[in-house]
Amino acid sequence: MFERQIEAINDTCYIWRQEMKQMFKDEGVIIFCIVVPLLYPLIYSWIYNNEVVREVPVVVVDQSSTPLSRKFVRMCDASPDVKIYCHAADIDEAQSLVSRQIVKGIYLIPSDFETRLNRMEQATISVYCDMSLMLAYKAIFQTAQGVTQQMGSEITTRLGGHYTLREEQISARPLDFEEVAIYNPAGGYGSSIIPAVLMLIIQQTLVLGIGLAAGTAREDNRFSNLIPVSKHYHGMFRIVGGKAIAYFMIYAVQSAYLLLVVPWMFGFSAIGEWQPLLAMMIPYLLDCIFFGMVVSCLVHYRENVMLLMVFVSLPLLFLTGVSWPQSSIPGFWQGISWLFPSTFGVRAFIRVNSMGCTLSDILPEYQTLWLQTLVYFIVACLVYRYQIHLTRQAVRDRLARMKAAKG
């Protein structure tokens, strides 16, 4: 019994050494497993480091040309989100600027703007927004909404005939509210999307690296080197375990860099404790590794895994529920998303990192990650056993042909 355990450890270490050697000999694996995880997050984080969209260019069509209309324009221009680019003579000229993407929106002030206000009637300002970029639309619309509310409060206060400042404040806003931003105080796009991207980078680069290494081994017929340690079914556990240890060692360091160093460098929100983060990342990394092994055995050429993972990268980001609410994703696609480790890994990481959740708070995702890990480990053992069987058969056929040629 003791000798069998020693043999199992030696076989696993042999596979680990072989995998580490081949990883650092393969330029493609080095690029996807080392270079890309180091540089790709920096590019993404640098792009989204501003967090929010500021100084969105807007054109004004002021048909009123009155003190109140000019005050509206000045207040909009003074806001941090909007920049008045120019004044247009009419709406056609303004639409031409939008169509050429010189500006992102239009403020149209009608000719009877101040006249209606002086008559104690409701005046309207039309806001035309380029809806192709939701962040720009949000900045333009909310700025106009905030300025009109403030100007409306000032007009109401001036006409109220109050004697004290407190009476004016209550009259202008009888029902007040206090806005408290939680989990993302800056309201930044980077703080909301970068955590999901970082977790997805771990999965995608792992699958690409494992797929490229397996493709190279298949092209070089290196699966025949694994036959001596696969004399019985337990050899599959040693092969899969040895390969998993090699990738786990590398990505333990890469994950610490991606999830701790990168957010710290760019100031993204991170309030989670290290204990639940560590507990969550162990099954996630193992899940991604075994998933990558299964995918690597389903493609015949190393280039195919690159095409496959690049194709599914963007859909996987949407299916995590970060950029689109999970409750609004159709049931069929939610079922498809359960096949990928990133779905539950991203959700668990965001709740731990951005919301400060404990392990008990992410227990469903945590348990699902371990379940996926077990399932993909078993499947990886089965597909590797099948690969070894095919290699053995190819060796037997080659030997048979050589004997027939000699005979």
C-alpha positions in Angstrom: 0.0 0.0 0.0 2.8 2.4 0.9 4.7 1.5 -2.2 1.7 2.3 -4.3 1.3 5.7 -2.7 5.0 6.5 -3.4 4.5 5.3 -7.0 1.4 7.6 -7.4 3.3 10.6 -6.0 6.3 9.9 -8.3 4.0 9.5 -11.4 2.2 12.8 -10.5 5.5 14.6 -10.1 6.7 13.2 -13.4 3.7 14.6 -15.2 4.1 17.9 -13.4 7.7 18.2 -14.4 6.9 17.3 -18.0 4.1 19.8 -18.2 6.2 22.6 -16.7 9.0 21.9 -19.2 6.6 21.9 -22.2 4.9 25.1 -21.0 8.1 27.1 -20.9 9.2 25.7 -24.3 5.9 26.6 -26.0 5.8 30.3 -27.0 2.0 30.3 -27.3 1.5 28.9 -23.8 3.9 31.5 -22.4 2.1 34.3 -24.1 -1.4 33.3 -23.0 -0.5 32.0 -19.5 2.1 34.6 -18.5 2.2 37.6 -20.7 -1.5 38.2 -21.4 -2.6 38.0 -17.7 0.2 40.5 -16.9 -0.5 43.1 -19.5 -4.2 42.6 -20.6 -5.6 43.8 -17.2 -3.4 46.9 -17.3 -4.8 47.9 -20.7 -8.4 47.3 -19.6 -7.9 49.1 -16.3 -6.2 52.0 -17.9 -9.0 52.5 -20.4 -11.7 52.5 -17.7 -9.6 54.3 -15.1 -11.6 57.5 -15.5 -14.6 55.6 -14.2 -17.3 58.1 -15.4 -17.8 60.0 -18.6 -17.1 63.8 -18.2 -17.5 66.8 -20.5 -19.8 65.2 -23.1 -20.1 67.7 -26.0 -23.6 69.1 -26.6 -24.9 71.6 -29.1 -27.6 74.2 -28.0 -30.4 75.5 -30.2 -31.6 78.5 -28.3 -34.6 79.8 -30.0 -35.5 82.0 -27.0 -32.3 84.0 -26.5 -33.5 85.3 -23.2 -31.8 85.6 -19.8 -33.5 82.5 -18.5 -32.5 80.4 -21.5 -28.9 81.7 -21.2 -28.9 80.8 -17.5 -30.0 77.3 -18.4 -27.1 77.0 -20.9 -24.6 78.4 -18.4 -25.7 76.0 -15.6 -25.4 73.0 -18.0 -22.0 74.1 -19.1 -20.9 74.5 -15.5 -21.8 70.9 -14.7 -18.9 68.3 -14.7 -20.7 65.9 -17.1 -21.6 68.2 -20.1 -19.7 70.7 -22.2 -21.5 73.1 -24.4 -19.7 72.7 -27.7 -21.4 75.4 -29.7 -24.7 77.1 -30.5 -26.6 76.1 -33.7 -28.9 78.2 -35.7 -31.6 75.6 -36.1 -32.3 71.9 -35.4 -31.1 70.8 -38.8 -27.6 72.2 -38.2 -27.6 70.6 -34.7 -28.6 67.2 -36.1 -25.8 67.5 -38.7 -23.3 67.9 -35.9 -24.7 64.8 -34.1 -24.6 62.7 -37.3 -20.9 63.6 -37.8 -20.3 62.6 -34.1 -18.9 66.0 -33.3 -21.4 66.3 -30.4 -23.4 63.6 -28.6 -26.6 65.5 -27.9 -28.9 68.6 -28.5 -30.6 71.0 -26.1 -33.5 72.6 -27.8 -34.9 75.7 -26.0 -38.2 76.8 -27.7 -38.9 80.4 -28.5 -41.7 80.8 -25.9 -39.5 79.4 -23.0 -39.3 82.5 -20.9 -42.8 83.8 -22.0 -44.5 80.7 -20.7 -42.6 80.9 -17.4 -43.6 84.5 -16.9 -47.2 83.5 -17.6 -47.0 80.9 -14.8 -47.2 78.1 -17.4 -45.0 75.1 -17.7 -42.1 75.4 -20.2 -40.4 72.5 -21.9 -36.8 71.9 -23.0 -36.2 69.2 -25.5 -33.2 66.9 -25.1 -32.0 64.9 -28.0 -29.4 62.2 -27.1 -27.2 59.8 -29.0 -28.3 56.5 -27.6 -25.4 54.5 -29.1 -23.4 55.2 -26.0 -25.5 54.8 -22.8 -23.0 56.6 -20.6 -23.1 59.7 -22.8 -26.9 59.6 -22.8 -26.9 59.4 -19.0 -24.7 62.4 -18.7 -26.7 64.6 -21.1 -30.1 63.6 -19.8 -29.3 63.8 -16.1 -27.6 67.1 -16.4 -30.6 68.7 -18.2 -32.9 67.1 -15.6 -30.9 68.4 -12.7 -30.6 71.9 -14.0 -34.4 72.2 -14.8 -35.2 70.9 -11.3 -32.9 73.5 -9.7 -34.3 76.3 -11.9 -37.8 75.2 -11.2 -37.1 75.2 -7.4 -35.7 78.8 -7.7 -38.8 80.0 -9.6 -41.1 78.4 -7.1 -39.2 79.9 -4.1 -39.2 83.4 -5.7 -43.0 83.3 -6.3 -43.8 81.9 -2.8 -43.6 85.1 -0.9 -41.8 83.5 2.1 -40.1 85.5 4.9 -37.3 83.1 6.0 -34.7 81.1 4.3 -36.1 77.9 5.9 -39.5 78.5 4.5 -38.0 78.9 1.1 -36.1 75.6 1.4 -39.2 73.7 2.5 -41.3 75.3 -0.2 -38.7 74.5 -2.9 -38.3 70.9 -1.7 -41.1 69.8 0.7 -40.0 66.1 0.4 -36.3 65.7 0.3 -34.2 62.6 -0.2 -30.6 61.6 0.6 -28.7 59.6 -2.0 -26.3 57.1 -0.5 -24.1 55.2 -3.0 -23.1 51.7 -1.8 -20.5 49.3 -3.1 -19.6 51.7 -5.9 -19.4 55.2 -4.3 -17.9 56.8 -7.4 -20.6 55.4 -9.6 -17.8 54.3 -12.0 -18.1 52.0 -14.9 -14.6 50.6 -14.3 -15.4 49.5 -10.7 -18.5 47.6 -11.9 -17.1 45.9 -15.0 -13.3 45.4 -14.3 -13.8 42.7 -11.6 -15.8 40.5 -14.0 -13.2 41.1 -16.8 -10.4 40.0 -14.5 -12.1 36.8 -13.5 -12.9 36.1 -17.2 -9.3 36.7 -18.1 -8.3 33.9 -15.7 -10.6 31.4 -17.3 -10.0 32.4 -20.9 -6.2 32.4 -20.7 -6.1 29.1 -18.7 -8.3 27.4 -21.4 -6.2 28.9 -24.2 -2.9 27.8 -22.6 -4.0 24.3 -21.8 -5.6 24.0 -25.2 -2.4 25.1 -27.0 -0.2 22.8 -24.9 -2.5 19.8 -25.6 -2.7 20.7 -29.3 1.1 20.8 -29.5 1.3 17.4 -27.6 -1.2 15.9 -30.0 0.7 17.2 -33.1 4.0 15.9 -31.7 2.4 12.6 -30.5 3.6 13.2 -27.0 0.6 11.4 -25.5 2.7 8.3 -26.0 5.0 9.5 -23.3 2.1 9.2 -20.8 1.5 5.5 -21.4 4.0 4.3 -18.8 2.1 6.1 -16.0 -1.3 5.0 -17.3 -1.1 1.2 -16.9 -4.4 1.2 -15.1 -7.3 3.5 -14.6 -5.8 5.2 -11.6 -3.1 6.5 -13.9 -5.6 9.0 -15.3 -5.9 10.7 -11.9 -2.1 11.0 -11.8 -2.0 12.6 -15.3 -4.8 15.0 -14.7 -3.5 15.8 -11.2 0.1 16.4 -12.4 -1.1 18.8 -15.1 -3.5 20.6 -12.7 -0.7 21.2 -10.2 1.5 22.8 -12.9 -1.2 25.2 -14.0 -2.4 25.8 -10.4 1.0 26.9 -9.3 1.3 29.5 -12.1 -2.2 30.8 -11.8 -2.1 31.1 -8.0 0.5 33.8 -8.5 -1.3 35.3 -11.5 -4.6 35.4 -9.7 -3.1 37.3 -6.8 -1.7 39.8 -9.2 -5.0 40.1 -11.1 -7.4 40.3 -8.2 -5.3 42.2 -5.6 -2.5 44.2 -7.3 -4.4 45.5 -10.4 -7.4 46.9 -8.5 -5.0 48.5 -6.0 -2.9 50.1 -8.8 -5.9 51.8 -10.4 -7.9 52.5 -7.2 -10.9 50.3 -8.0 -13.1 49.5 -5.0 -12.1 46.3 -3.1 -13.5 45.9 0.4 -13.5 42.1 0.6 -11.6 40.1 3.2 -8.8 37.7 2.1 -10.3 34.6 3.7 -13.5 34.3 1.6 -11.5 35.4 -1.5 -9.0 32.7 -1.0 -11.6 30.1 -0.3 -13.5 31.1 -3.4 -10.5 31.2 -5.7 -9.3 27.6 -5.0 -12.3 25.9 -6.5 -12.5 28.5 -9.3 -9.0 27.9 -10.4 -9.4 24.1 -10.3 -12.7 24.4 -12.1 -11.1 26.4 -14.9 -8.1 24.0 -15.2 -10.3 20.9 -15.5 -12.7 22.7 -17.8 -9.7 23.7 -20.0 -8.5 20.1 -20.1 -11.9 18.9 -21.3 -12.0 21.6 -24.0 -8.5 20.8 -25.1 -9.5 17.3 -25.8 -12.5 18.4 -27.9 -10.5 20.3 -30.4 -8.1 18.6 -32.8 -5.8 21.6 -33.7 -4.2 24.1 -31.4 -5.5 27.0 -33.4 -9.1 25.9 -32.9 -9.1 26.6 -29.2 -8.1 30.2 -29.9 -11.0 30.7 -32.3 -13.4 29.0 -29.9 -12.5 31.0 -26.8 -12.3 34.4 -28.6 -15.8 33.7 -30.0 -17.4 33.0 -26.6 -15.5 35.7 -24.6 -18.1 38.5 -25.0 -21.2 36.3 -24.6 -19.7 34.9 -21.4 -19.3 38.4 -20.0 -23.0 39.1 -20.7 -24.1 35.8 -19.2 -22.4 36.5 -15.9 -25.2 39.1 -15.1 -22.8 42.1 -14.8 -23.7 44.1 -17.8 -27.3 42.8 -18.0 -29.4 41.8 -15.1 -29.4 38.1 -14.4 -33.2 38.0 -13.9 -33.6 39.4 -17.5 -31.5 36.7 -19.1 -33.7 34.0 -20.8 -33.8 30.6 -19.0 -32.2 28.8 -21.9 -29.1 31.0 -21.9 -28.9 30.9 -18.1 -28.7 27.1 -18.4 -25.9 27.5 -21.0 -24.1 29.8 -18.7 -24.0 27.2 -15.9 -21.6 25.1 -18.0 -18.8 27.7 -17.6 -16.9 28.4 -14.4 -16.8 32.1 -15.0 -20.6 32.5 -14.5 -20.5 31.5 -10.8 -16.9 32.7 -10.3 -17.6 36.2 -11.4 -20.8 36.5 -9.3 -19.0 35.2 -6.2 -16.0 37.4 -6.7 -18.0 40.6 -7.2 -20.0 39.9 -4.0 -16.9 39.3 -2.0 -14.7 42.0 -3.5 -17.2 44.8 -4.0 -19.8 44.1 -1.4 -17.7 42.6 1.4 -19.6 39.3 1.6 -18.5 36.4 3.7 -18.2 32.8 2.6 -21.7 32.0 3.9 -23.1 34.8 1.7 -21.8 33.2 -1.4 -22.5 29.6 -0.4 -24.6 28.7 -3.5 -21.9 29.9 -5.9 -19.2 28.3 -3.7 -20.9 25.0 -3.7 -21.6 25.1 -7.4 -17.9 25.8 -8.2 -16.9 22.7 -6.2 -19.6 20.7 -8.0 -18.3 21.9 -11.4 -14.8 21.1 -10.3 -15.7 17.5 -9.4 -17.7 17.0 -12.6 -15.0 18.4 -14.9 -12.3 16.5 -13.1 -14.1 13.2 -13.8 -14.8 14.2 -17.4 -11.2 15.2 -17.9 -10.0 11.8 -16.6 -12.4 10.1 -19.0 -11.3 12.1 -22.1 -7.6 11.7 -21.2 -8.2 8.0 -20.8 -9.7 8.0 -24.3 -6.8 10.0 -25.7 -4.3 7.4 -24.2 -6.4 4.6 -25.7 -6.2 6.2 -29.1 -2.5 6.7 -28.8 -2.0 3.0 -27.8 -4.0 1.9 -30.7 -2.0 4.1 -33.1 1.3 2.6 -31.7 0.0 -0.9 -32.1 -1.1 -0.2 -35.7 2.3 1.3 -36.5 4.1 -1.7 -35.0 1.9 -4.1 -36.9 2.6 -2.3 -40.2 6.3 -2.4 -39.4 6.2 -6.2 -38.7 4.2 -6.7 -41.9 6.7 -4.7 -43.9 9.6 -6.7 -42.5 7.8 -10.0 -43.1 
